[in-house]
Amino acid sequence: MDIYVVQPGDTIDHIANLFGVSVDKLIIDNELEEPNQLIPGQTIVIAYPSETYTVQEGDSLGSIAALFNITVSELLRNNPILSGMEFIYPGQVLTIAYNRTARIATYGYTNPFIDRQILRKTLPYLTYLSIFNYVIGEDGDTFGSDDDIEVIQLAQEYGVIPLMHLATITVQGEQFIELTNKVISDEELQNRLFENVIDIIKEKGYYGIIISAQHITSENQNLFYNYTRRFFDRLQREGFLTFIAMDPAVENINNQIIYEDIDYSSFSEIVESIILLEYTWGTIKTLPAPIISVYNLNVFLGYIQTQIEADKIAIGIPALGYVWELPYVSGTSRSNFLTLDNVMSLAREVGATIQFDEVSQNPYYIFENEDSSNQSIVWFVDARTIDSVLDLLLERGISQIGVWNIMTYFAQLWLVLNSQYEIIKLLPEF
């Protein structure tokens, strides 16, 4: 696999000739919306299949999969364009396999109202699906919609393990810190919660649960641990899988990496895995900064791997961008969420040139606002970011990632991942 950074004056034809691949392949693999309006600094991923097949008259996905002793789901994984096609046609070239160097387990986060076509397109790449639907109530009740029923069924069809996600955070990002403290302190409330959750898991067909632990501090971690241990002991006796998602709260302040002093080792003993993930929402009140800093992550992993074995760690990767208006005023200024398609559309609209921060391995660009009174800055992730994170995890022996979130399809993420790593599937896939 190669990652090419678009230079001023580049055309898609030039890049295709440079790497000896077809223009159509570059456009399809990267899902380029405007291939004739490339942006300087934009990334193009070039993936090299180890085996391909040219569709013949009378072929079907099932017959091709049988011919190569693979599943139809693997064909979809290697050829995501197929998920949106009603028919295949003679002469179409399909990727059968890549030379992959390692295996990786993936967690995808979604709301239950995800577009079903996006969901079907993404499921072949997932090991687990965390459905962000249920919020804890004041009395140990849980609140969520029935939109998750179809999502669970689709996950199982694609060999993906559906996990109930439980939090004191709404799908809009509203956080209830006081309720969190109440839940971890009140065993009677916890008992009601445990029974409600088990009923939902059994009724809906979940295989287990991910508990969101986003407000853990050095002061309340013992309470949180006792709550989690009681909860997971109850779930494990029922045969359910148990995971915990924790926000590492890593910050770089004056070139000093700061994070909460949490005893991760105690939590790791009672769960399948700890997913280290920062939830991000429509707006956030933080300084303009890289979306995920590979440098900060490396420093933090040096700390956490003194407490937890690598096979218990999953690292969350945010698949998004944010735009901040400058100058940033603490307590007043906000950022606004952008999908990665929006990031590129905005860059094209304002005539931006994408820059790249080598330390964090994150791209960014700055542009003049319409009234020219000030500027805005956009930070986001691209193929280079994803590849750098994956390289770091492989180097540290970590083979699990979480993607926040899969509500939009990020073609380059899955292309970088799938062309180098075998996706672990723990359930049969069609």
C-alpha positions in Angstrom: 0.0 0.0 0.0 1.1 3.5 -0.8 -0.2 6.9 0.4 0.3 9.7 -2.1 0.0 13.4 -1.1 -1.4 15.5 -3.9 0.9 18.2 -5.1 -0.1 21.5 -6.8 -1.0 20.9 -10.4 -1.5 17.1 -9.9 -4.3 15.4 -11.9 -5.8 12.0 -11.2 -4.5 10.8 -14.5 -0.9 11.8 -13.5 -1.2 10.0 -10.1 -2.6 6.8 -11.8 0.3 6.8 -14.3 2.8 7.4 -11.5 1.7 4.2 -9.7 0.7 2.1 -12.7 -2.9 1.8 -11.8 -6.1 2.7 -13.5 -7.8 6.0 -12.9 -11.1 4.2 -12.2 -9.4 2.1 -9.4 -8.1 5.2 -7.7 -11.5 6.9 -7.8 -13.4 3.8 -6.7 -11.0 2.8 -3.9 -10.8 6.3 -2.4 -14.4 7.2 -3.2 -13.2 10.5 -4.7 -16.2 12.9 -5.1 -14.4 15.4 -7.2 -11.5 13.5 -8.9 -10.9 16.4 -11.3 -10.6 18.9 -8.5 -7.9 17.5 -6.3 -6.7 19.5 -3.3 -3.0 20.1 -2.6 -2.2 18.1 0.5 -5.0 15.6 0.0 -4.1 11.9 0.3 -4.7 9.2 -2.2 -4.4 5.6 -1.1 -3.0 3.1 -3.6 -3.8 -0.5 -2.6 -2.3 -3.5 -4.4 -4.3 -6.7 -4.5 -2.4 -10.0 -4.4 -5.2 -11.6 -6.4 -7.9 -10.3 -8.7 -10.7 -11.8 -10.8 -12.4 -10.6 -13.9 -16.2 -11.2 -13.8 -17.5 -13.6 -16.5 -20.9 -14.0 -18.0 -23.2 -15.9 -15.5 -21.1 -15.1 -12.5 -22.6 -14.2 -9.1 -21.0 -13.1 -5.9 -21.8 -16.5 -4.4 -20.1 -18.4 -7.3 -17.0 -16.2 -7.2 -16.7 -16.6 -3.5 -17.0 -20.4 -3.8 -14.4 -20.4 -6.6 -11.8 -18.8 -4.3 -13.0 -20.5 -1.1 -13.9 -17.2 0.6 -17.1 -15.7 1.9 -19.4 -13.3 0.1 -18.7 -10.9 3.0 -15.0 -11.0 2.3 -15.7 -10.1 -1.3 -17.7 -7.1 -0.1 -14.9 -6.2 2.3 -12.4 -6.2 -0.5 -14.7 -4.5 -3.0 -16.9 -2.0 -1.0 -18.4 -0.7 -4.2 -20.4 -4.0 -4.5 -22.5 -3.1 -1.5 -24.2 -0.4 -3.5 -24.6 -2.4 -6.7 -27.6 -4.4 -7.8 -25.7 -6.4 -10.3 -22.1 -7.4 -11.2 -21.2 -7.3 -14.9 -18.8 -9.1 -17.2 -15.4 -7.4 -17.4 -15.6 -6.0 -13.9 -12.3 -6.6 -12.0 -12.8 -7.6 -8.4 -10.2 -7.8 -5.6 -10.0 -11.3 -4.2 -7.2 -10.9 -1.7 -4.4 -8.7 -0.3 -1.1 -9.7 1.3 -1.9 -8.9 4.9 0.8 -8.8 7.6 -1.3 -9.0 10.8 -4.8 -9.5 12.3 -6.8 -6.9 14.0 -10.2 -6.7 15.9 -12.4 -3.7 15.2 -15.1 -2.0 17.2 -17.5 0.3 15.4 -19.7 2.8 17.2 -23.0 3.7 15.8 -26.4 5.3 16.7 -29.3 3.0 16.0 -30.6 5.4 13.3 -27.6 4.9 11.1 -28.3 4.9 7.4 -28.8 1.2 6.6 -26.7 1.3 3.4 -23.8 2.8 5.2 -24.2 0.1 7.9 -24.2 -2.7 5.4 -21.2 -1.3 3.7 -19.2 -1.0 7.0 -20.2 -4.3 8.7 -17.8 -6.5 6.7 -14.9 -4.6 8.4 -16.1 -5.0 12.0 -15.6 -7.6 14.7 -17.9 -5.8 17.2 -20.6 -3.2 16.8 -21.4 -1.0 19.8 -24.9 0.4 19.5 -25.1 3.8 21.3 -28.7 3.7 22.3 -29.3 3.2 26.1 -29.0 5.9 28.8 -29.2 5.2 32.5 -32.1 6.8 34.3 -32.4 8.3 37.8 -33.9 5.1 39.3 -31.8 2.5 37.5 -34.1 2.4 34.5 -32.7 2.4 31.0 -34.0 4.5 28.1 -33.5 3.7 24.4 -35.4 3.1 21.2 -36.3 -0.1 19.4 -34.4 1.1 16.3 -31.6 -1.2 17.4 -33.5 -4.4 16.6 -32.8 -4.3 12.9 -29.2 -3.1 13.5 -28.6 -6.1 15.8 -30.0 -8.5 13.2 -27.9 -7.0 10.4 -24.8 -7.2 12.6 -25.3 -10.9 13.2 -25.9 -11.5 9.5 -22.5 -10.1 8.7 -20.7 -12.0 11.4 -20.4 -9.0 13.7 -20.9 -9.2 17.5 -23.6 -6.7 18.6 -22.9 -5.0 22.0 -25.3 -2.9 24.0 -23.7 0.5 24.9 -24.7 1.8 28.3 -23.9 5.4 29.4 -25.0 8.4 31.3 -24.5 10.3 28.0 -27.3 10.9 25.5 -26.8 10.4 21.7 -26.6 14.2 21.4 -23.6 14.2 23.8 -25.3 15.6 26.9 -23.5 14.3 29.9 -24.9 13.7 33.4 -22.0 13.7 35.8 -24.1 13.9 38.9 -26.1 10.8 37.8 -22.8 9.0 37.1 -21.7 9.6 40.7 -25.1 8.5 42.0 -25.0 5.2 40.0 -21.5 4.3 41.2 -22.5 5.0 44.9 -25.9 3.4 45.2 -26.0 -0.4 45.3 -29.8 -0.6 45.4 -30.0 1.5 42.2 -27.3 -0.7 40.7 -29.2 -3.9 41.4 -32.3 -2.5 39.5 -30.1 -1.4 36.7 -28.4 -4.8 36.4 -31.7 -6.6 36.0 -33.1 -4.1 33.5 -30.0 -4.4 31.4 -30.0 -8.2 31.4 -33.6 -8.2 30.3 -32.8 -5.9 27.4 -29.8 -8.0 26.4 -31.8 -11.2 26.3 -34.8 -9.6 24.6 -32.9 -7.8 21.9 -30.2 -10.4 21.2 -27.1 -8.5 22.3 -24.0 -10.6 23.0 -22.7 -8.4 25.8 -22.2 -4.8 26.8 -19.8 -1.9 26.7 -20.1 0.4 29.7 -19.1 4.0 29.2 -16.8 5.2 32.0 -16.2 8.8 30.9 -16.0 10.5 34.2 -13.5 8.4 36.1 -11.0 10.3 38.2 -8.3 9.3 40.7 -10.9 10.3 43.4 -13.8 8.2 42.3 -12.1 5.3 40.6 -12.5 2.9 43.5 -16.3 3.5 43.5 -16.4 3.0 39.7 -14.4 -0.2 40.0 -16.7 -1.7 42.6 -19.7 -0.8 40.5 -18.2 -2.3 37.4 -17.0 -5.4 39.2 -20.5 -6.1 40.6 -22.1 -5.4 37.2 -19.7 -7.6 35.2 -19.8 -10.4 37.6 -23.6 -10.5 37.2 -23.4 -10.3 33.4 -20.6 -12.9 33.1 -22.6 -15.4 35.2 -25.3 -15.1 32.4 -22.6 -15.8 29.8 -22.4 -12.2 28.4 -19.3 -10.4 27.1 -18.1 -7.4 29.1 -16.1 -4.4 27.9 -15.5 -0.9 29.3 -14.8 2.3 27.3 -12.6 4.8 29.2 -11.6 8.3 28.2 -7.8 8.6 28.8 -8.2 12.4 28.9 -4.7 12.9 27.4 -3.6 16.5 27.0 -0.5 18.2 25.9 0.1 21.3 28.1 3.3 23.2 27.4 4.8 20.1 25.8 4.0 18.1 28.9 1.7 15.0 28.3 -1.0 15.0 31.1 -3.5 12.2 31.9 -5.6 11.0 34.8 -3.7 8.7 37.3 -6.1 5.7 37.0 -5.4 2.1 38.1 -6.2 0.5 34.8 -4.9 -2.9 35.9 -7.8 -3.5 38.3 -10.3 -2.8 35.5 -8.5 -5.0 33.0 -8.9 -8.0 35.3 -12.8 -7.9 35.0 -13.3 -7.2 31.3 -12.6 -8.7 27.9 -10.9 -5.4 26.9 -10.6 -1.8 27.8 -11.4 0.6 24.9 -9.6 3.8 25.3 -11.8 6.3 23.5 -12.8 9.9 23.7 -16.4 10.6 22.7 -16.6 13.7 20.5 -19.8 15.5 19.6 -21.2 18.3 17.4 -19.5 21.1 19.2 -16.7 21.1 21.8 -15.1 23.9 23.9 -11.5 23.1 23.5 -8.4 24.8 22.0 -7.8 24.0 18.3 -5.8 20.9 18.3 -5.1 17.6 16.4 -8.0 15.2 16.5 -5.7 12.3 17.7 -2.1 12.9 18.3 0.1 9.9 17.6 2.9 11.5 19.7 0.6 11.9 22.7 -0.8 8.4 22.2 2.6 6.9 22.2 3.5 8.6 25.4 0.3 7.4 27.0 0.7 3.9 25.9 4.1 3.8 27.5 2.3 4.5 30.8 -0.7 2.2 30.4 1.3 -0.8 29.1 3.0 -0.9 32.5 -0.4 -1.8 33.9 -2.2 -3.8 31.2 -1.2 -6.5 28.7 -1.4 -5.4 25.1 -4.2 -8.0 24.3 -6.5 -6.1 26.7 -6.2 -2.7 25.0 -8.2 -1.3 22.2 -7.5 2.2 20.9 -10.2 4.5 19.7 -9.7 6.3 16.4 -12.0 9.3 15.7 -13.1 9.5 12.0 -14.0 13.1 11.8 -12.8 16.7 11.7 -13.5 20.0 13.5 -13.4 23.6 12.4 -12.5 26.4 14.9 -12.9 30.2 14.3 -9.8 32.1 15.1 -8.7 33.7 17.3 -9.8 31.2 19.8 -11.2 32.7 23.0 -11.2 30.3 26.0 -14.7 29.8 27.4 -16.4 31.5 24.4 -15.1 30.0 21.2 -16.4 26.6 20.0 -15.6 24.2 17.3 -18.1 22.6 14.9 -18.0 18.9 13.9 -17.3 18.1 10.2 -17.6 14.7 8.5 -14.5 13.9 6.5 -16.4 14.5 3.2 -17.4 17.9 4.6 -13.7 18.6 5.4 -12.7 18.1 1.8 -15.7 19.9 0.4 -14.9 22.9 2.5 -11.2 22.8 1.6 -12.2 22.8 -2.1 -14.7 25.6 -1.6 -12.3 28.0 0.1 -9.3 27.0 -2.0 -7.3 25.7 0.9 -3.9 23.9 0.7 -3.8 21.1 3.3 -0.8 21.2 5.7 0.4 18.3 7.8 1.7 18.3 11.4 4.5 15.7 11.6 4.4 15.4 15.4 0.7 14.6 15.7 0.4 13.1 12.2 -2.7 15.1 11.6 -3.6 17.3 8.6 -5.0 20.8 8.9 -5.8 23.9 6.9 -6.4 27.6 7.6 -8.7 29.8 5.5 -10.1 33.3 5.5 -13.8 33.6 6.6 -16.2 35.1 4.1 -16.2 38.6 5.7 -12.3 38.4 5.8 -12.5 39.7 9.4 -10.8 36.6 10.8 -9.7 33.1 9.9 -10.8 29.5 10.7 -8.7 26.4 11.2 -9.7 22.8 10.4 -8.1 19.8 12.0 -9.0 16.3 10.8 -7.6 12.8 10.2 -6.6 11.3 6.9 -4.9 8.1 5.5 -1.6 9.1 7.0 -3.0 9.5 10.5 -4.7 6.1 10.3 -1.6 4.4 9.0 0.6 6.0 11.7 -1.8 4.9 14.5 -1.9 1.4 13.1 1.9 1.2 12.8 2.2 2.4 16.4 -0.2 -0.2 17.7 1.4 -3.0 15.7 4.8 -1.9 17.1 3.4 -2.1 20.7 1.6 -5.4 20.1 -1.9 -4.0 20.3 -4.4 -5.6 17.8 -7.7 -3.9 18.6 -9.1 -0.5 17.4 -12.4 1.3 17.9 -13.8 3.7 15.3 -15.8 6.7 16.6 -18.0 6.6 14.7 -19.3 4.8 11.6 -22.3 7.0 10.9 -20.6 8.1 7.7 -18.4 5.9 5.6 -14.7 6.8 5.6 -13.3 4.9 2.6 -9.6 5.6 3.2 -9.8 4.3 6.8 -11.1 0.9 5.7 -8.9 0.7 2.6 -5.7 1.4 4.7 -6.9 -1.2 7.3 -8.2 -3.9 5.0 -5.3 -3.9 2.6 -2.8 -4.5 5.4 -4.7 -6.4 8.2 -7.0 -9.4 8.3 -10.2 -8.4 10.1 -10.9 -10.8 13.0 -14.4 -12.3 12.8 -15.6 -14.3 15.8 -19.0 -15.2 14.3 -19.7 -16.9 10.9 -20.2 -14.4 8.1 -22.2 -15.1 4.9 
